[in-house]
Amino acid sequence: MKKIAEITLLFWIMKICATTLGETAGDQLAQTMKVGYGTSSVILLGFFVVVLAGQLAVSRYIPALYWATILATSTAGTTISDYMDRTLELGYATGSLILVTLLGLVLGLWWLREKSLSVTDIKTRTGEVFYWAAILVSNTLGTALGDFLADDSGLGFGGGALLIGGALAVLVLAYYFTGISRVLLFWVAFVLTRPFGATFGDLLTKPVAKNGLGFGTQGSSLILFGLLVALVLYETFRKQPEAGVEPDRLAPR
């Protein structure tokens, strides 16, 4: 089932962009537009179900649909996390612990059912569903972790982003210079890029008085949306064969 994006540098750039946009767009709906965390979560989960149904129905990788599904998990994850941590008053640490446990449960069930957690060799519809469930939970977890680092740890938005950025750099070194499982490194990186996006999103949106850059949720969301659209268009045209040339004639004789 070649329906998943290739794990390249471009993938990680687009993933961070999508998760950062998810943070700012989720805050735009829940806070700036005053819809509320609970109602926003229901709306965004509905959007996720719609795009996921489309993703499950297709038989090949379509960049726009795939990244729309990633974005849906990110925006829904933002408001779900905030609903748990703020509306239900669980707090960032408790919310993170619950979500870590849930992610471990999803990955454990996936392993028991498919005997693999590889994202480059998903062969069944069940494996695909587990893949998207893990992504939704990991993006929700990332929001809670990002908020914990930014608010409760004393690091602030910039400090939180630097800490996660340093952890991601360590993962890159581990990928190139150690024999640690690539599947394990992928999932750790996938989880960590979410709080990086969350803290970076907060850095963009929060006022200067609160150590942010003051772009606001609307301005930041528009900038990130434009960047993500440009990257999706690049990915779409990069995947297409040369115009007017049959694919089997592209290979050297």
C-alpha positions as protocol buffer text, in pm:
chain_id: "A"
residue {
  index: 1
  type: MET
  ca { x: 0 y: 0 z: 0 }
}
residue {
  index: 2
  type: LYS
  ca { x: 209 y: 290 z: -129 }
}
residue {
  index: 3
  type: LYS
  ca { x: -14 y: 555 z: 23 }
}
residue {
  index: 4
  type: ILE
  ca { x: 229 y: 704 z: 274 }
}
residue {
  index: 5
  type: ALA
  ca { x: 477 y: 984 z: 208 }
}
residue {
  index: 6
  type: GLU
  ca { x: 843 y: 887 z: 172 }
}
residue {
  index: 7
  type: ILE
  ca { x: 1045 y: 956 z: 488 }
}
residue {
  index: 8
  type: THR
  ca { x: 1285 y: 1220 z: 356 }
}
residue {
  index: 9
  type: LEU
  ca { x: 1407 y: 1559 z: 474 }
}
residue {
  index: 10
  type: LEU
  ca { x: 1112 y: 1714 z: 287 }
}
residue {
  index: 11
  type: PHE
  ca { x: 875 y: 1492 z: 487 }
}
residue {
  index: 12
  type: TRP
  ca { x: 1007 y: 1627 z: 817 }
}
residue {
  index: 13
  type: ILE
  ca { x: 996 y: 1988 z: 696 }
}
residue {
  index: 14
  type: MET
  ca { x: 634 y: 1945 z: 589 }
}
residue {
  index: 15
  type: LYS
  ca { x: 549 y: 1761 z: 909 }
}
residue {
  index: 16
  type: ILE
  ca { x: 684 y: 2041 z: 1129 }
}
residue {
  index: 17
  type: CYS
  ca { x: 506 y: 2298 z: 913 }
}
residue {
  index: 18
  type: ALA
  ca { x: 177 y: 2105 z: 937 }
}
residue {
  index: 19
  type: THR
  ca { x: 202 y: 2057 z: 1313 }
}
residue {
  index: 20
  type: THR
  ca { x: 289 y: 2421 z: 1370 }
}
residue {
  index: 21
  type: LEU
  ca { x: -8 y: 2522 z: 1153 }
}
residue {
  index: 22
  type: GLY
  ca { x: -223 y: 2281 z: 1351 }
}
residue {
  index: 23
  type: GLU
  ca { x: -125 y: 2459 z: 1671 }
}
residue {
  index: 24
  type: THR
  ca { x: -203 y: 2807 z: 1538 }
}
residue {
  index: 25
  type: ALA
  ca { x: -521 y: 2702 z: 1353 }
}
residue {
  index: 26
  type: GLY
  ca { x: -655 y: 2512 z: 1655 }
}
residue {
  index: 27
  type: ASP
  ca { x: -592 y: 2815 z: 1876 }
}
residue {
  index: 28
  type: GLN
  ca { x: -755 y: 3038 z: 1613 }
}
residue {
  index: 29
  type: LEU
  ca { x: -1078 y: 2837 z: 1629 }
}
residue {
  index: 30
  type: ALA
  ca { x: -1089 y: 2766 z: 2003 }
}
residue {
  index: 31
  type: GLN
  ca { x: -946 y: 3090 z: 2145 }
}
residue {
  index: 32
  type: THR
  ca { x: -950 y: 3374 z: 1895 }
}
residue {
  index: 33
  type: MET
  ca { x: -1294 y: 3284 z: 1755 }
}
residue {
  index: 34
  type: LYS
  ca { x: -1406 y: 3180 z: 2107 }
}
residue {
  index: 35
  type: VAL
  ca { x: -1562 y: 2853 z: 1991 }
}
residue {
  index: 36
  type: GLY
  ca { x: -1421 y: 2672 z: 2293 }
}
residue {
  index: 37
  type: TYR
  ca { x: -1202 y: 2366 z: 2327 }
}
residue {
  index: 38
  type: GLY
  ca { x: -1482 y: 2109 z: 2351 }
}
residue {
  index: 39
  type: THR
  ca { x: -1682 y: 2231 z: 2052 }
}
residue {
  index: 40
  type: SER
  ca { x: -1366 y: 2288 z: 1849 }
}
residue {
  index: 41
  type: SER
  ca { x: -1254 y: 1932 z: 1921 }
}
residue {
  index: 42
  type: VAL
  ca { x: -1584 y: 1791 z: 1794 }
}
residue {
  index: 43
  type: ILE
  ca { x: -1566 y: 2003 z: 1477 }
}
residue {
  index: 44
  type: LEU
  ca { x: -1204 y: 1916 z: 1406 }
}
residue {
  index: 45
  type: LEU
  ca { x: -1250 y: 1545 z: 1480 }
}
residue {
  index: 46
  type: GLY
  ca { x: -1535 y: 1551 z: 1228 }
}
residue {
  index: 47
  type: PHE
  ca { x: -1301 y: 1705 z: 972 }
}
residue {
  index: 48
  type: PHE
  ca { x: -1042 y: 1437 z: 1053 }
}
residue {
  index: 49
  type: VAL
  ca { x: -1296 y: 1158 z: 998 }
}
residue {
  index: 50
  type: VAL
  ca { x: -1391 y: 1302 z: 658 }
}
residue {
  index: 51
  type: VAL
  ca { x: -1035 y: 1337 z: 525 }
}
residue {
  index: 52
  type: LEU
  ca { x: -935 y: 1002 z: 678 }
}
residue {
  index: 53
  type: ALA
  ca { x: -1220 y: 833 z: 491 }
}
residue {
  index: 54
  type: GLY
  ca { x: -1083 y: 982 z: 171 }
}
residue {
  index: 55
  type: GLN
  ca { x: -728 y: 872 z: 256 }
}
residue {
  index: 56
  type: LEU
  ca { x: -843 y: 516 z: 327 }
}
residue {
  index: 57
  type: ALA
  ca { x: -1045 y: 502 z: 4 }
}
residue {
  index: 58
  type: VAL
  ca { x: -765 y: 590 z: -238 }
}
residue {
  index: 59
  type: SER
  ca { x: -516 y: 334 z: -366 }
}
residue {
  index: 60
  type: ARG
  ca { x: -208 y: 555 z: -405 }
}
residue {
  index: 61
  type: TYR
  ca { x: -22 y: 840 z: -240 }
}
residue {
  index: 62
  type: ILE
  ca { x: -192 y: 1174 z: -308 }
}
residue {
  index: 63
  type: PRO
  ca { x: 12 y: 1451 z: -138 }
}
residue {
  index: 64
  type: ALA
  ca { x: -277 y: 1695 z: -89 }
}
residue {
  index: 65
  type: LEU
  ca { x: -500 y: 1431 z: 72 }
}
residue {
  index: 66
  type: TYR
  ca { x: -224 y: 1279 z: 284 }
}
residue {
  index: 67
  type: TRP
  ca { x: -110 y: 1613 z: 424 }
}
residue {
  index: 68
  type: ALA
  ca { x: -468 y: 1728 z: 478 }
}
residue {
  index: 69
  type: THR
  ca { x: -509 y: 1421 z: 701 }
}
residue {
  index: 70
  type: ILE
  ca { x: -185 y: 1501 z: 887 }
}
residue {
  index: 71
  type: LEU
  ca { x: -307 y: 1859 z: 934 }
}
residue {
  index: 72
  type: ALA
  ca { x: -643 y: 1733 z: 1061 }
}
residue {
  index: 73
  type: THR
  ca { x: -471 y: 1520 z: 1327 }
}
residue {
  index: 74
  type: SER
  ca { x: -265 y: 1822 z: 1429 }
}
residue {
  index: 75
  type: THR
  ca { x: -553 y: 2070 z: 1464 }
}
residue {
  index: 76
  type: ALA
  ca { x: -774 y: 1817 z: 1640 }
}
residue {
  index: 77
  type: GLY
  ca { x: -484 y: 1715 z: 1862 }
}
residue {
  index: 78
  type: THR
  ca { x: -431 y: 2077 z: 1965 }
}
residue {
  index: 79
  type: THR
  ca { x: -787 y: 2134 z: 2085 }
}
residue {
  index: 80
  type: ILE
  ca { x: -826 y: 1785 z: 2238 }
}
residue {
  index: 81
  type: SER
  ca { x: -510 y: 1838 z: 2443 }
}
residue {
  index: 82
  type: ASP
  ca { x: -620 y: 2184 z: 2553 }
}
residue {
  index: 83
  type: TYR
  ca { x: -964 y: 2048 z: 2646 }
}
residue {
  index: 84
  type: MET
  ca { x: -803 y: 1781 z: 2865 }
}
residue {
  index: 85
  type: ASP
  ca { x: -544 y: 2007 z: 3023 }
}
residue {
  index: 86
  type: ARG
  ca { x: -744 y: 2329 z: 3064 }
}
residue {
  index: 87
  type: THR
  ca { x: -1120 y: 2265 z: 3050 }
}
residue {
  index: 88
  type: LEU
  ca { x: -1100 y: 1938 z: 3246 }
}
residue {
  index: 89
  type: GLU
  ca { x: -814 y: 2090 z: 3451 }
}
residue {
  index: 90
  type: LEU
  ca { x: -598 y: 1778 z: 3433 }
}
residue {
  index: 91
  type: GLY
  ca { x: -286 y: 1986 z: 3387 }
}
residue {
  index: 92
  type: TYR
  ca { x: -12 y: 1945 z: 3128 }
}
residue {
  index: 93
  type: ALA
  ca { x: 186 y: 1680 z: 3318 }
}
residue {
  index: 94
  type: THR
  ca { x: -115 y: 1457 z: 3388 }
}
residue {
  index: 95
  type: GLY
  ca { x: -250 y: 1505 z: 3036 }
}
residue {
  index: 96
  type: SER
  ca { x: 89 y: 1412 z: 2889 }
}
residue {
  index: 97
  type: LEU
  ca { x: 108 y: 1098 z: 3106 }
}
residue {
  index: 98
  type: ILE
  ca { x: -238 y: 985 z: 2994 }
}
residue {
  index: 99
  type: LEU
  ca { x: -152 y: 1044 z: 2629 }
}
residue {
  index: 100
  type: VAL
  ca { x: 186 y: 867 z: 2656 }
}
residue {
  index: 101
  type: THR
  ca { x: 3 y: 566 z: 2796 }
}
residue {
  index: 102
  type: LEU
  ca { x: -258 y: 581 z: 2518 }
}
residue {
  index: 103
  type: LEU
  ca { x: 9 y: 605 z: 2250 }
}
residue {
  index: 104
  type: GLY
  ca { x: 189 y: 306 z: 2398 }
}
residue {
  index: 105
  type: LEU
  ca { x: -140 y: 115 z: 2393 }
}
residue {
  index: 106
  type: VAL
  ca { x: -206 y: 200 z: 2026 }
}
residue {
  index: 107
  type: LEU
  ca { x: 148 y: 102 z: 1921 }
}
residue {
  index: 108
  type: GLY
  ca { x: 129 y: -216 z: 2130 }
}
residue {
  index: 109
  type: LEU
  ca { x: -200 y: -324 z: 1972 }
}
residue {
  index: 110
  type: TRP
  ca { x: -61 y: -240 z: 1630 }
}
residue {
  index: 111
  type: TRP
  ca { x: 243 y: -460 z: 1695 }
}
residue {
  index: 112
  type: LEU
  ca { x: 31 y: -748 z: 1823 }
}
residue {
  index: 113
  type: ARG
  ca { x: -198 y: -730 z: 1519 }
}
residue {
  index: 114
  type: GLU
  ca { x: 56 y: -661 z: 1243 }
}
residue {
  index: 115
  type: LYS
  ca { x: 390 y: -774 z: 1395 }
}
residue {
  index: 116
  type: SER
  ca { x: 545 y: -452 z: 1267 }
}
residue {
  index: 117
  type: LEU
  ca { x: 540 y: -78 z: 1336 }
}
residue {
  index: 118
  type: SER
  ca { x: 712 y: 13 z: 1011 }
}
residue {
  index: 119
  type: VAL
  ca { x: 559 y: 305 z: 824 }
}
residue {
  index: 120
  type: THR
  ca { x: 731 y: 211 z: 497 }
}
residue {
  index: 121
  type: ASP
  ca { x: 574 y: -133 z: 469 }
}
residue {
  index: 122
  type: ILE
  ca { x: 207 y: -103 z: 564 }
}
residue {
  index: 123
  type: LYS
  ca { x: 29 y: -386 z: 383 }
}
residue {
  index: 124
  type: THR
  ca { x: -321 y: -398 z: 531 }
}
residue {
  index: 125
  type: ARG
  ca { x: -613 y: -164 z: 595 }
}
residue {
  index: 126
  type: THR
  ca { x: -588 y: -249 z: 966 }
}
residue {
  index: 127
  type: GLY
  ca { x: -226 y: -138 z: 970 }
}
residue {
  index: 128
  type: GLU
  ca { x: -322 y: 184 z: 796 }
}
residue {
  index: 129
  type: VAL
  ca { x: -590 y: 258 z: 1057 }
}
residue {
  index: 130
  type: PHE
  ca { x: -342 y: 194 z: 1339 }
}
residue {
  index: 131
  type: TYR
  ca { x: -96 y: 428 z: 1163 }
}
residue {
  index: 132
  type: TRP
  ca { x: -343 y: 716 z: 1164 }
}
residue {
  index: 133
  type: ALA
  ca { x: -458 y: 643 z: 1520 }
}
residue {
  index: 134
  type: ALA
  ca { x: -95 y: 660 z: 1636 }
}
residue {
  index: 135
  type: ILE
  ca { x: -45 y: 988 z: 1450 }
}
residue {
  index: 136
  type: LEU
  ca { x: -359 y: 1143 z: 1605 }
}
residue {
  index: 137
  type: VAL
  ca { x: -254 y: 1043 z: 1957 }
}
residue {
  index: 138
  type: SER
  ca { x: 110 y: 1147 z: 1906 }
}
residue {
  index: 139
  type: ASN
  ca { x: 6 y: 1491 z: 1780 }
}
residue {
  index: 140
  type: THR
  ca { x: -228 y: 1533 z: 2078 }
}
residue {
  index: 141
  type: LEU
  ca { x: 55 y: 1426 z: 2309 }
}
residue {
  index: 142
  type: GLY
  ca { x: 291 y: 1670 z: 2141 }
}
residue {
  index: 143
  type: THR
  ca { x: 63 y: 1963 z: 2222 }
}
residue {
  index: 144
  type: ALA
  ca { x: 54 y: 1869 z: 2591 }
}
residue {
  index: 145
  type: LEU
  ca { x: 432 y: 1825 z: 2602 }
}
residue {
  index: 146
  type: GLY
  ca { x: 489 y: 2154 z: 2422 }
}
residue {
  index: 147
  type: ASP
  ca { x: 260 y: 2341 z: 2662 }
}
residue {
  index: 148
  type: PHE
  ca { x: 430 y: 2174 z: 2959 }
}
residue {
  index: 149
  type: LEU
  ca { x: 774 y: 2284 z: 2838 }
}
residue {
  index: 150
  type: ALA
  ca { x: 659 y: 2636 z: 2754 }
}
residue {
  index: 151
  type: ASP
  ca { x: 446 y: 2705 z: 3064 }
}
residue {
  index: 152
  type: ASP
  ca { x: 527 y: 2469 z: 3352 }
}
residue {
  index: 153
  type: SER
  ca { x: 897 y: 2397 z: 3303 }
}
residue {
  index: 154
  type: GLY
  ca { x: 1007 y: 2762 z: 3308 }
}
residue {
  index: 155
  type: LEU
  ca { x: 1182 y: 2732 z: 2970 }
}
residue {
  index: 156
  type: GLY
  ca { x: 936 y: 2954 z: 2786 }
}
residue {
  index: 157
  type: PHE
  ca { x: 843 y: 2922 z: 2418 }
}
residue {
  index: 158
  type: GLY
  ca { x: 1192 y: 2982 z: 2283 }
}
residue {
  index: 159
  type: GLY
  ca { x: 1360 y: 2760 z: 2541 }
}
residue {
  index: 160
  type: GLY
  ca { x: 1115 y: 2478 z: 2479 }
}
residue {
  index: 161
  type: ALA
  ca { x: 1173 y: 2496 z: 2104 }
}
residue {
  index: 162
  type: LEU
  ca { x: 1551 y: 2493 z: 2155 }
}
residue {
  index: 163
  type: LEU
  ca { x: 1531 y: 2191 z: 2388 }
}
residue {
  index: 164
  type: ILE
  ca { x: 1318 y: 1988 z: 2144 }
}
residue {
  index: 165
  type: GLY
  ca { x: 1536 y: 2102 z: 1855 }
}
residue {
  index: 166
  type: GLY
  ca { x: 1841 y: 1973 z: 2039 }
}
residue {
  index: 167
  type: ALA
  ca { x: 1669 y: 1638 z: 2104 }
}
residue {
  index: 168
  type: LEU
  ca { x: 1584 y: 1610 z: 1734 }
}
residue {
  index: 169
  type: ALA
  ca { x: 1947 y: 1681 z: 1645 }
}
residue {
  index: 170
  type: VAL
  ca { x: 2051 y: 1392 z: 1872 }
}
residue {
  index: 171
  type: LEU
  ca { x: 1805 y: 1166 z: 1689 }
}
residue {
  index: 172
  type: VAL
  ca { x: 1958 y: 1265 z: 1354 }
}
residue {
  index: 173
  type: LEU
  ca { x: 2303 y: 1172 z: 1483 }
}
residue {
  index: 174
  type: ALA
  ca { x: 2167 y: 842 z: 1617 }
}
residue {
  index: 175
  type: TYR
  ca { x: 2017 y: 768 z: 1275 }
}
residue {
  index: 176
  type: TYR
  ca { x: 2347 y: 814 z: 1091 }
}
residue {
  index: 177
  type: PHE
  ca { x: 2596 y: 685 z: 1348 }
}
residue {
  index: 178
  type: THR
  ca { x: 2423 y: 410 z: 1547 }
}
residue {
  index: 179
  type: GLY
  ca { x: 2239 y: 87 z: 1480 }
}
residue {
  index: 180
  type: ILE
  ca { x: 1929 y: 185 z: 1677 }
}
residue {
  index: 181
  type: SER
  ca { x: 1606 y: 63 z: 1517 }
}
residue {
  index: 182
  type: ARG
  ca { x: 1494 y: 301 z: 1243 }
}
residue {
  index: 183
  type: VAL
  ca { x: 1132 y: 232 z: 1335 }
}
residue {
  index: 184
  type: LEU
  ca { x: 1196 y: 339 z: 1696 }
}
residue {
  index: 185
  type: LEU
  ca { x: 1381 y: 652 z: 1584 }
}
residue {
  index: 186
  type: PHE
  ca { x: 1096 y: 741 z: 1348 }
}
residue {
  index: 187
  type: TRP
  ca { x: 828 y: 727 z: 1617 }
}
residue {
  index: 188
  type: VAL
  ca { x: 1038 y: 916 z: 1871 }
}
residue {
  index: 189
  type: ALA
  ca { x: 1108 y: 1185 z: 1610 }
}
residue {
  index: 190
  type: PHE
  ca { x: 743 y: 1193 z: 1506 }
}
residue {
  index: 191
  type: VAL
  ca { x: 634 y: 1254 z: 1864 }
}
residue {
  index: 192
  type: LEU
  ca { x: 903 y: 1518 z: 1929 }
}
residue {
  index: 193
  type: THR
  ca { x: 834 y: 1719 z: 1613 }
}
residue {
  index: 194
  type: ARG
  ca { x: 485 y: 1787 z: 1748 }
}
residue {
  index: 195
  type: PRO
  ca { x: 593 y: 1970 z: 2066 }
}
residue {
  index: 196
  type: PHE
  ca { x: 855 y: 2146 z: 1854 }
}
residue {
  index: 197
  type: GLY
  ca { x: 574 y: 2267 z: 1628 }
}
residue {
  index: 198
  type: ALA
  ca { x: 360 y: 2350 z: 1931 }
}
residue {
  index: 199
  type: THR
  ca { x: 627 y: 2559 z: 2102 }
}
residue {
  index: 200
  type: PHE
  ca { x: 729 y: 2721 z: 1774 }
}
residue {
  index: 201
  type: GLY
  ca { x: 363 y: 2798 z: 1703 }
}
residue {
  index: 202
  type: ASP
  ca { x: 327 y: 2959 z: 2045 }
}
residue {
  index: 203
  type: LEU
  ca { x: 647 y: 3155 z: 1981 }
}
residue {
  index: 204
  type: LEU
  ca { x: 493 y: 3293 z: 1659 }
}
residue {
  index: 205
  type: THR
  ca { x: 150 y: 3377 z: 1801 }
}
residue {
  index: 206
  type: LYS
  ca { x: 205 y: 3501 z: 2155 }
}
residue {
  index: 207
  type: PRO
  ca { x: 260 y: 3874 z: 2218 }
}
residue {
  index: 208
  type: VAL
  ca { x: 607 y: 4015 z: 2271 }
}
residue {
  index: 209
  type: ALA
  ca { x: 517 y: 4086 z: 2635 }
}
residue {
  index: 210
  type: LYS
  ca { x: 488 y: 3708 z: 2685 }
}
residue {
  index: 211
  type: ASN
  ca { x: 816 y: 3635 z: 2505 }
}
residue {
  index: 212
  type: GLY
  ca { x: 647 y: 3561 z: 2172 }
}
residue {
  index: 213
  type: LEU
  ca { x: 692 y: 3720 z: 1829 }
}
residue {
  index: 214
  type: GLY
  ca { x: 344 y: 3874 z: 1822 }
}
residue {
  index: 215
  type: PHE
  ca { x: 221 y: 3755 z: 1480 }
}
residue {
  index: 216
  type: GLY
  ca { x: -112 y: 3638 z: 1627 }
}
residue {
  index: 217
  type: THR
  ca { x: -301 y: 3319 z: 1545 }
}
residue {
  index: 218
  type: GLN
  ca { x: -454 y: 3450 z: 1222 }
}
residue {
  index: 219
  type: GLY
  ca { x: -135 y: 3593 z: 1073 }
}
residue {
  index: 220
  type: SER
  ca { x: 74 y: 3291 z: 1171 }
}
residue {
  index: 221
  type: SER
  ca { x: -187 y: 3049 z: 1035 }
}
residue {
  index: 222
  type: LEU
  ca { x: -200 y: 3226 z: 700 }
}
residue {
  index: 223
  type: ILE
  ca { x: 179 y: 3226 z: 664 }
}
residue {
  index: 224
  type: LEU
  ca { x: 210 y: 2858 z: 757 }
}
residue {
  index: 225
  type: PHE
  ca { x: -84 y: 2758 z: 537 }
}
residue {
  index: 226
  type: GLY
  ca { x: 73 y: 2930 z: 236 }
}
residue {
  index: 227
  type: LEU
  ca { x: 406 y: 2757 z: 303 }
}
residue {
  index: 228
  type: LEU
  ca { x: 241 y: 2414 z: 341 }
}
residue {
  index: 229
  type: VAL
  ca { x: 40 y: 2458 z: 20 }
}
residue {
  index: 230
  type: ALA
  ca { x: 357 y: 2549 z: -169 }
}
residue {
  index: 231
  type: LEU
  ca { x: 534 y: 2239 z: -36 }
}
residue {
  index: 232
  type: VAL
  ca { x: 238 y: 2014 z: -121 }
}
residue {
  index: 233
  type: LEU
  ca { x: 232 y: 2150 z: -476 }
}
residue {
  index: 234
  type: TYR
  ca { x: 605 y: 2086 z: -507 }
}
residue {
  index: 235
  type: GLU
  ca { x: 560 y: 1731 z: -378 }
}
residue {
  index: 236
  type: THR
  ca { x: 269 y: 1672 z: -617 }
}
residue {
  index: 237
  type: PHE
  ca { x: 453 y: 1783 z: -930 }
}
residue {
  index: 238
  type: ARG
  ca { x: 774 y: 1614 z: -820 }
}
residue {
  index: 239
  type: LYS
  ca { x: 594 y: 1280 z: -813 }
}
residue {
  index: 240
  type: GLN
  ca { x: 450 y: 1311 z: -1162 }
}
residue {
  index: 241
  type: PRO
  ca { x: 638 y: 1163 z: -1462 }
}
residue {
  index: 242
  type: GLU
  ca { x: 769 y: 1396 z: -1727 }
}
residue {
  index: 243
  type: ALA
  ca { x: 491 y: 1534 z: -1943 }
}
residue {
  index: 244
  type: GLY
  ca { x: 436 y: 1342 z: -2264 }
}
residue {
  index: 245
  type: VAL
  ca { x: 672 y: 1057 z: -2170 }
}
residue {
  index: 246
  type: GLU
  ca { x: 545 y: 710 z: -2087 }
}
residue {
  index: 247
  type: PRO
  ca { x: 674 y: 595 z: -1745 }
}
residue {
  index: 248
  type: ASP
  ca { x: 832 y: 274 z: -1882 }
}
residue {
  index: 249
  type: ARG
  ca { x: 1042 y: 479 z: -2123 }
}
residue {
  index: 250
  type: LEU
  ca { x: 1200 y: 682 z: -1848 }
}
residue {
  index: 251
  type: ALA
  ca { x: 1425 y: 396 z: -1739 }
}
residue {
  index: 252
  type: PRO
  ca { x: 1767 y: 372 z: -1908 }
}
residue {
  index: 253
  type: ARG
  ca { x: 1809 y: 101 z: -2172 }
}
